[in-house]
């Protein structure tokens, strides 16, 4: 036997999912089935409901969870995550990107402060290491001059006695 198609028009009406109003889902790509095939969607086919521009689908009050708006027909049975509690919300469109932006900014600030602290620690360690090096005293410089038998280097000329 051939798989049965699904009555999309009946399903949308029965579940009160689409309609007029800024918070109702739009038929999206399902309009091809609603307009061209008497509201029937063939088995093993799917379409996607959508929201008006500037809004995103939201399930009840949870604006962080992504709602899959696909409508799938499988042998006369429609399966979808969309329920009558799914609506289009400006909040679910605007808030998640702002939360991500705030989290990314905070992470960048923390990383910047950590890098600055690490650089200051490195500079301090280098300064301490250079201060600990023994600087030759004037007595040891005299002995070096005496060992060199009175020779000193004149600028640009090596091994020339002054």
N, C-alpha and C positions, 0 to 999 in steps of 0.2 A: 504494500500500500504506500501511497505517497504521504509524506508528513503534512499535517494540517497547518494552514496559516493561522495567524493570530489576529483577532479583531482589536486593533489599536484604538480606534475611536471609542469603542465600548470601554476598554481598560482605562483610558484617560478620563472619560466622563465618570465612570464608576468610582475611581479613586480620587477624584477632585484634585488633580495635579496641575493642570494647565488652566488658563483662563485670563480674564482681563485684570488689570491691576499691576502695579509696579513690583509687587512681591510674589507674583505667580510665575511659574516656569513657562517658558515659551516652547513651542513645538520643535524648534531647531531643525535638525536634519530629518526629523520624523515627518515634516511637511510633505516630503516626496511621497510617502506612503498614504498620508491622509488625503492628499489632493489627487493622486494618480491611480490609486488602486482601491477605491471605495473604503478606505480606512483599514485595509487588511495588510498585514506585513507577512511576507513569506517566511516559512520555517527556516531556521539557521541564518536569519538576517537580523540586523540590529540598526538602531538609530540612536541619536543622542538629543536629549532635551537641553535647552539652554536658558540663560538668564539675560535680561536686558543689559546693555552696556553700563559699566560702572557698578555692577552687582555680581555676586557669586552665589552658587547654591549653598544653602545652610540647612542642616538638620536640627530642628528645634532651636536651642540657644547655643549650640556648640559651633562657634565660628572658626575653630582651628582645624577641625576634621574635614578632609576633602570628601565631597559627596560625588560618587560616580553617577552620572545622569544617563548612563546607557540603558536602553530598553532592548531586551533580547527576546526573540521569539524562538521557541524550541518545541516543535510538534504541537502547536496550538496553545502552548502555555507561555505566558509572558513572565520573564524574570527581570527584576530591576531592584536596585537599592533605593530608588526614589519612592517615597511614601507621601501620604497627605500632609505629613509634618515637615516636608521639604519645601523651602521657600527661598526666594532670592533676596539677599541682604546686602546693603552697602557696607555694613560692618565687616562681614566676612571677606569683602573685597579689599577693604582699606587696612584693617588691623594687622593681619599676618605679615604683610611687607614691612610695616612700621616696627613690629616686634623683631623681625629679622634685622632690620637696619640698626635698631638700638643694641641688639646683641653683638652684631659685627663691630659697631663703634666701640662698645665697651671692651670687647676682646682686643681691638687694635690699641686702645688706650692702655690697657694692662700690659700688652706686649711692649709698647713704647716705653712705659715706666720701667719695666724689667730690663730692657736694653740699656736705658740710661743708667740705671743702678749698676748694671754689669760693667759699663764703660767707666763709671766713676771708680768702681772697685779695682778695675784693671789699672787705671791711671795712678791710684793710690799705691798699689803694689809696685808699679814701675818706679815711682818716686822714692819709695822706701828702699828698693833694691839699689837704686843709683846713689842714695845717700849713704848706704852701708859700704860701698866700695871704698877701699883705703886710698886716700889722696897722698901722694908722696910728699914728705916734709921737705923743708929747705935743706936740711943736712943731707938727705939722700940725693937731692939734686946736685949738691956740690960734689959728692962722690962720683956721680955720673959724669960730671964735667971733667973731673980729674982723670977718670978712666979714659975719657975721650982725648986726653992729652992736649987740652986746650983748643981743640977743633970745635968749631961751630958751623952750622950750615947757614950760608948767606942766601937770601931769597933768590931762588931760581938757579943757584949753582951749588952742586953737591961737592963735599970733600974739599972745600976751599978753606984754607987757614985764614982766620981773620986777624 
